[in-house]
């Protein structure tokens, strides 16, 4: 937990180690890139068999 707090402080706008985090346009771009990676990871784990097993009740 402490590591997440320290990483958030280092990447936040209060400490200027990473200048790309200061303006909101860069934050929005990084957020969109994160969503793309998340959807890609979900797509790798997606299975139609699992979906059918959840959607249909057993006979």
Gaussian input, Z-matrix of N, CA and C with variables (Angstrom, degrees):
# hf/3-21g

backbone

0 1
 N
 C     1     B1
 C     2     B2     1     A1
 N     3     B3     2     A2     1     D1
 C     4     B4     3     A3     2     D2
 C     5     B5     4     A4     3     D3
 N     6     B6     5     A5     4     D4
 C     7     B7     6     A6     5     D5
 C     8     B8     7     A7     6     D6
 N     9     B9     8     A8     7     D7
 C    10    B10     9     A9     8     D8
 C    11    B11    10    A10     9     D9
 N    12    B12    11    A11    10    D10
 C    13    B13    12    A12    11    D11
 C    14    B14    13    A13    12    D12
 N    15    B15    14    A14    13    D13
 C    16    B16    15    A15    14    D14
 C    17    B17    16    A16    15    D15
 N    18    B18    17    A17    16    D16
 C    19    B19    18    A18    17    D17
 C    20    B20    19    A19    18    D18
 N    21    B21    20    A20    19    D19
 C    22    B22    21    A21    20    D20
 C    23    B23    22    A22    21    D21
 N    24    B24    23    A23    22    D22
 C    25    B25    24    A24    23    D23
 C    26    B26    25    A25    24    D24
 N    27    B27    26    A26    25    D25
 C    28    B28    27    A27    26    D26
 C    29    B29    28    A28    27    D27
 N    30    B30    29    A29    28    D28
 C    31    B31    30    A30    29    D29
 C    32    B32    31    A31    30    D30
 N    33    B33    32    A32    31    D31
 C    34    B34    33    A33    32    D32
 C    35    B35    34    A34    33    D33
 N    36    B36    35    A35    34    D34
 C    37    B37    36    A36    35    D35
 C    38    B38    37    A37    36    D36
 N    39    B39    38    A38    37    D37
 C    40    B40    39    A39    38    D38
 C    41    B41    40    A40    39    D39
 N    42    B42    41    A41    40    D40
 C    43    B43    42    A42    41    D41
 C    44    B44    43    A43    42    D42
 N    45    B45    44    A44    43    D43
 C    46    B46    45    A45    44    D44
 C    47    B47    46    A46    45    D45
 N    48    B48    47    A47    46    D46
 C    49    B49    48    A48    47    D47
 C    50    B50    49    A49    48    D48
 N    51    B51    50    A50    49    D49
 C    52    B52    51    A51    50    D50
 C    53    B53    52    A52    51    D51
 N    54    B54    53    A53    52    D52
 C    55    B55    54    A54    53    D53
 C    56    B56    55    A55    54    D54
 N    57    B57    56    A56    55    D55
 C    58    B58    57    A57    56    D56
 C    59    B59    58    A58    57    D57
 N    60    B60    59    A59    58    D58
 C    61    B61    60    A60    59    D59
 C    62    B62    61    A61    60    D60
 N    63    B63    62    A62    61    D61
 C    64    B64    63    A63    62    D62
 C    65    B65    64    A64    63    D63
 N    66    B66    65    A65    64    D64
 C    67    B67    66    A66    65    D65
 C    68    B68    67    A67    66    D66
 N    69    B69    68    A68    67    D67
 C    70    B70    69    A69    68    D68
 C    71    B71    70    A70    69    D69
 N    72    B72    71    A71    70    D70
 C    73    B73    72    A72    71    D71
 C    74    B74    73    A73    72    D72
 N    75    B75    74    A74    73    D73
 C    76    B76    75    A75    74    D74
 C    77    B77    76    A76    75    D75
 N    78    B78    77    A77    76    D76
 C    79    B79    78    A78    77    D77
 C    80    B80    79    A79    78    D78
 N    81    B81    80    A80    79    D79
 C    82    B82    81    A81    80    D80
 C    83    B83    82    A82    81    D81
 N    84    B84    83    A83    82    D82
 C    85    B85    84    A84    83    D83
 C    86    B86    85    A85    84    D84
 N    87    B87    86    A86    85    D85
 C    88    B88    87    A87    86    D86
 C    89    B89    88    A88    87    D87
 N    90    B90    89    A89    88    D88
 C    91    B91    90    A90    89    D89
 C    92    B92    91    A91    90    D90
 N    93    B93    92    A92    91    D91
 C    94    B94    93    A93    92    D92
 C    95    B95    94    A94    93    D93
 N    96    B96    95    A95    94    D94
 C    97    B97    96    A96    95    D95
 C    98    B98    97    A97    96    D96
 N    99    B99    98    A98    97    D97
 C   100   B100    99    A99    98    D98
 C   101   B101   100   A100    99    D99
 N   102   B102   101   A101   100   D100
 C   103   B103   102   A102   101   D101
 C   104   B104   103   A103   102   D102
 N   105   B105   104   A104   103   D103
 C   106   B106   105   A105   104   D104
 C   107   B107   106   A106   105   D105
 N   108   B108   107   A107   106   D106
 C   109   B109   108   A108   107   D107
 C   110   B110   109   A109   108   D108
 N   111   B111   110   A110   109   D109
 C   112   B112   111   A111   110   D110
 C   113   B113   112   A112   111   D111
 N   114   B114   113   A113   112   D112
 C   115   B115   114   A114   113   D113
 C   116   B116   115   A115   114   D114
 N   117   B117   116   A116   115   D115
 C   118   B118   117   A117   116   D116
 C   119   B119   118   A118   117   D117
 N   120   B120   119   A119   118   D118
 C   121   B121   120   A120   119   D119
 C   122   B122   121   A121   120   D120
 N   123   B123   122   A122   121   D121
 C   124   B124   123   A123   122   D122
 C   125   B125   124   A124   123   D123
 N   126   B126   125   A125   124   D124
 C   127   B127   126   A126   125   D125
 C   128   B128   127   A127   126   D126
 N   129   B129   128   A128   127   D127
 C   130   B130   129   A129   128   D128
 C   131   B131   130   A130   129   D129
 N   132   B132   131   A131   130   D130
 C   133   B133   132   A132   131   D131
 C   134   B134   133   A133   132   D132
 N   135   B135   134   A134   133   D133
 C   136   B136   135   A135   134   D134
 C   137   B137   136   A136   135   D135
 N   138   B138   137   A137   136   D136
 C   139   B139   138   A138   137   D137
 C   140   B140   139   A139   138   D138
 N   141   B141   140   A140   139   D139
 C   142   B142   141   A141   140   D140
 C   143   B143   142   A142   141   D141
 N   144   B144   143   A143   142   D142
 C   145   B145   144   A144   143   D143
 C   146   B146   145   A145   144   D144
 N   147   B147   146   A146   145   D145
 C   148   B148   147   A147   146   D146
 C   149   B149   148   A148   147   D147
 N   150   B150   149   A149   148   D148
 C   151   B151   150   A150   149   D149
 C   152   B152   151   A151   150   D150
 N   153   B153   152   A152   151   D151
 C   154   B154   153   A153   152   D152
 C   155   B155   154   A154   153   D153
 N   156   B156   155   A155   154   D154
 C   157   B157   156   A156   155   D155
 C   158   B158   157   A157   156   D156
 N   159   B159   158   A158   157   D157
 C   160   B160   159   A159   158   D158
 C   161   B161   160   A160   159   D159
 N   162   B162   161   A161   160   D160
 C   163   B163   162   A162   161   D161
 C   164   B164   163   A163   162   D162
 N   165   B165   164   A164   163   D163
 C   166   B166   165   A165   164   D164
 C   167   B167   166   A166   165   D165
 N   168   B168   167   A167   166   D166
 C   169   B169   168   A168   167   D167
 C   170   B170   169   A169   168   D168
 N   171   B171   170   A170   169   D169
 C   172   B172   171   A171   170   D170
 C   173   B173   172   A172   171   D171
 N   174   B174   173   A173   172   D172
 C   175   B175   174   A174   173   D173
 C   176   B176   175   A175   174   D174

   B1=1.4397
   B2=1.5284
   B3=1.2953
   B4=1.4624
   B5=1.5245
   B6=1.3222
   B7=1.4597
   B8=1.5169
   B9=1.3480
   B10=1.4672
   B11=1.5287
   B12=1.3090
   B13=1.4642
   B14=1.5276
   B15=1.3225
   B16=1.4683
   B17=1.5329
   B18=1.3319
   B19=1.4672
   B20=1.5239
   B21=1.3149
   B22=1.4579
   B23=1.5140
   B24=1.3070
   B25=1.4699
   B26=1.5181
   B27=1.3336
   B28=1.4627
   B29=1.5257
   B30=1.3209
   B31=1.4600
   B32=1.5178
   B33=1.3170
   B34=1.4558
   B35=1.5145
   B36=1.3164
   B37=1.4734
   B38=1.5312
   B39=1.3440
   B40=1.4519
   B41=1.5257
   B42=1.3354
   B43=1.4684
   B44=1.5190
   B45=1.3206
   B46=1.4631
   B47=1.5247
   B48=1.3216
   B49=1.4615
   B50=1.5227
   B51=1.3281
   B52=1.4597
   B53=1.5310
   B54=1.3281
   B55=1.4711
   B56=1.5319
   B57=1.3376
   B58=1.4613
   B59=1.5226
   B60=1.3269
   B61=1.4613
   B62=1.5233
   B63=1.3108
   B64=1.4597
   B65=1.5225
   B66=1.3355
   B67=1.4636
   B68=1.5296
   B69=1.3245
   B70=1.4627
   B71=1.5262
   B72=1.3102
   B73=1.4649
   B74=1.5245
   B75=1.3152
   B76=1.4692
   B77=1.5223
   B78=1.3176
   B79=1.4654
   B80=1.5242
   B81=1.3169
   B82=1.4665
   B83=1.5199
   B84=1.3212
   B85=1.4686
   B86=1.5255
   B87=1.3396
   B88=1.4669
   B89=1.5158
   B90=1.3272
   B91=1.4630
   B92=1.5270
   B93=1.3161
   B94=1.4639
   B95=1.5257
   B96=1.3273
   B97=1.4659
   B98=1.5323
   B99=1.3116
   B100=1.4705
   B101=1.5138
   B102=1.3240
   B103=1.4697
   B104=1.5230
   B105=1.3213
   B106=1.4684
   B107=1.5190
   B108=1.3305
   B109=1.4615
   B110=1.5233
   B111=1.3241
   B112=1.4595
   B113=1.5209
   B114=1.3269
   B115=1.4606
   B116=1.5248
   B117=1.3225
   B118=1.4562
   B119=1.5275
   B120=1.3254
   B121=1.4606
   B122=1.5304
   B123=1.3260
   B124=1.4665
   B125=1.5217
   B126=1.3187
   B127=1.4572
   B128=1.5188
   B129=1.3206
   B130=1.4597
   B131=1.5219
   B132=1.3203
   B133=1.4543
   B134=1.5288
   B135=1.3234
   B136=1.4648
   B137=1.5240
   B138=1.3210
   B139=1.4560
   B140=1.5286
   B141=1.3464
   B142=1.4553
   B143=1.5232
   B144=1.3195
   B145=1.4663
   B146=1.5254
   B147=1.3291
   B148=1.4636
   B149=1.5194
   B150=1.3234
   B151=1.4511
   B152=1.5201
   B153=1.3180
   B154=1.4617
   B155=1.5252
   B156=1.3290
   B157=1.4636
   B158=1.5352
   B159=1.2993
   B160=1.4635
   B161=1.5257
   B162=1.3364
   B163=1.4742
   B164=1.5180
   B165=1.3184
   B166=1.4679
   B167=1.5191
   B168=1.3257
   B169=1.4613
   B170=1.5315
   B171=1.3218
   B172=1.4756
   B173=1.5264
   B174=1.3263
   B175=1.4705
   B176=1.4989
   A1=110.74
   A2=115.24
   A3=118.93
   A4=110.85
   A5=117.27
   A6=121.18
   A7=112.43
   A8=116.80
   A9=120.68
   A10=111.01
   A11=116.68
   A12=120.22
   A13=110.29
   A14=116.19
   A15=119.90
   A16=110.15
   A17=117.31
   A18=120.14
   A19=111.01
   A20=117.37
   A21=120.66
   A22=112.28
   A23=117.10
   A24=120.12
   A25=111.13
   A26=117.05
   A27=119.72
   A28=112.03
   A29=117.06
   A30=120.34
   A31=112.91
   A32=118.09
   A33=121.54
   A34=113.17
   A35=116.13
   A36=120.35
   A37=113.81
   A38=119.01
   A39=120.56
   A40=112.88
   A41=117.25
   A42=122.18
   A43=106.88
   A44=117.51
   A45=121.99
   A46=113.18
   A47=117.87
   A48=120.36
   A49=109.58
   A50=116.45
   A51=122.34
   A52=108.47
   A53=119.14
   A54=120.33
   A55=113.37
   A56=119.29
   A57=119.60
   A58=112.43
   A59=118.21
   A60=120.67
   A61=111.72
   A62=118.05
   A63=121.55
   A64=111.53
   A65=118.72
   A66=119.02
   A67=110.81
   A68=116.05
   A69=121.79
   A70=112.47
   A71=119.00
   A72=121.01
   A73=110.40
   A74=117.07
   A75=120.49
   A76=111.26
   A77=117.09
   A78=120.52
   A79=109.54
   A80=117.54
   A81=120.19
   A82=111.89
   A83=117.65
   A84=120.80
   A85=110.14
   A86=117.64
   A87=120.09
   A88=111.45
   A89=118.18
   A90=121.01
   A91=110.61
   A92=117.51
   A93=120.27
   A94=111.43
   A95=116.88
   A96=119.90
   A97=110.08
   A98=117.35
   A99=121.14
   A100=112.23
   A101=116.88
   A102=120.53
   A103=110.37
   A104=117.33
   A105=120.52
   A106=110.16
   A107=118.13
   A108=120.90
   A109=111.32
   A110=117.87
   A111=121.15
   A112=111.19
   A113=117.04
   A114=120.10
   A115=111.51
   A116=117.86
   A117=121.11
   A118=110.54
   A119=117.00
   A120=120.86
   A121=111.03
   A122=117.34
   A123=120.25
   A124=110.90
   A125=116.76
   A126=120.44
   A127=112.08
   A128=117.54
   A129=120.23
   A130=111.89
   A131=117.76
   A132=122.16
   A133=113.25
   A134=117.89
   A135=121.48
   A136=110.32
   A137=115.94
   A138=121.53
   A139=108.68
   A140=116.19
   A141=119.70
   A142=111.38
   A143=118.40
   A144=121.38
   A145=110.64
   A146=116.39
   A147=120.13
   A148=110.82
   A149=117.31
   A150=121.51
   A151=111.06
   A152=117.91
   A153=122.13
   A154=110.09
   A155=117.66
   A156=121.13
   A157=111.54
   A158=117.39
   A159=120.69
   A160=110.37
   A161=117.12
   A162=121.01
   A163=112.50
   A164=118.00
   A165=120.94
   A166=110.84
   A167=117.42
   A168=119.50
   A169=110.72
   A170=116.82
   A171=118.19
   A172=111.25
   A173=116.15
   A174=120.77
   A175=112.10
   D1=-40.75
   D2=-179.91
   D3=-64.62
   D4=-35.16
   D5=178.01
   D6=-62.70
   D7=-39.75
   D8=177.71
   D9=-64.67
   D10=-39.34
   D11=179.72
   D12=-66.17
   D13=-44.30
   D14=179.83
   D15=-65.21
   D16=-42.52
   D17=178.36
   D18=-63.19
   D19=-38.71
   D20=177.30
   D21=-64.87
   D22=-38.75
   D23=177.22
   D24=-67.69
   D25=-40.90
   D26=-179.83
   D27=-68.08
   D28=-35.67
   D29=-178.12
   D30=-88.97
   D31=-10.45
   D32=-178.01
   D33=-78.00
   D34=177.55
   D35=-176.39
   D36=-77.55
   D37=-4.78
   D38=-175.37
   D39=-83.16
   D40=-25.51
   D41=177.39
   D42=-119.58
   D43=124.16
   D44=-171.74
   D45=-90.55
   D46=49.56
   D47=174.29
   D48=-79.04
   D49=-43.14
   D50=178.94
   D51=-109.32
   D52=98.99
   D53=-175.77
   D54=-70.05
   D55=-10.39
   D56=-178.92
   D57=-75.34
   D58=-13.58
   D59=-175.96
   D60=-90.94
   D61=-6.86
   D62=-173.40
   D63=-71.93
   D64=-44.61
   D65=-176.98
   D66=-93.19
   D67=149.79
   D68=-173.69
   D69=-70.16
   D70=-26.66
   D71=178.74
   D72=-63.70
   D73=-41.64
   D74=177.26
   D75=-65.82
   D76=-38.29
   D77=178.41
   D78=-63.07
   D79=-42.04
   D80=178.51
   D81=-64.98
   D82=-39.22
   D83=178.46
   D84=-64.69
   D85=-46.04
   D86=178.67
   D87=-64.06
   D88=-34.80
   D89=177.32
   D90=-65.30
   D91=-41.63
   D92=178.27
   D93=-65.71
   D94=-38.96
   D95=176.78
   D96=-63.58
   D97=-39.64
   D98=177.14
   D99=-62.71
   D100=-39.93
   D101=177.97
   D102=-65.77
   D103=-38.97
   D104=177.88
   D105=-61.70
   D106=-45.61
   D107=178.40
   D108=-64.01
   D109=-38.91
   D110=178.44
   D111=-63.39
   D112=-45.93
   D113=178.82
   D114=-65.48
   D115=-35.33
   D116=176.73
   D117=-64.00
   D118=-44.09
   D119=179.36
   D120=-64.89
   D121=-39.09
   D122=176.80
   D123=-65.99
   D124=-36.82
   D125=178.65
   D126=-65.77
   D127=-32.93
   D128=177.19
   D129=-68.69
   D130=-31.11
   D131=-177.86
   D132=-91.03
   D133=-5.88
   D134=-174.62
   D135=-73.25
   D136=137.69
   D137=178.98
   D138=-140.29
   D139=129.38
   D140=178.32
   D141=-68.16
   D142=-31.01
   D143=178.39
   D144=-62.72
   D145=-44.66
   D146=178.07
   D147=-63.86
   D148=-39.70
   D149=179.77
   D150=-64.00
   D151=-42.86
   D152=179.05
   D153=-66.47
   D154=-40.63
   D155=179.29
   D156=-63.56
   D157=-34.36
   D158=179.31
   D159=-78.53
   D160=-37.69
   D161=-174.35
   D162=-76.00
   D163=-37.69
   D164=-176.19
   D165=-99.68
   D166=135.49
   D167=175.53
   D168=-72.72
   D169=150.77
   D170=179.18
   D171=-66.59
   D172=148.66
   D173=-178.06
   D174=-85.85

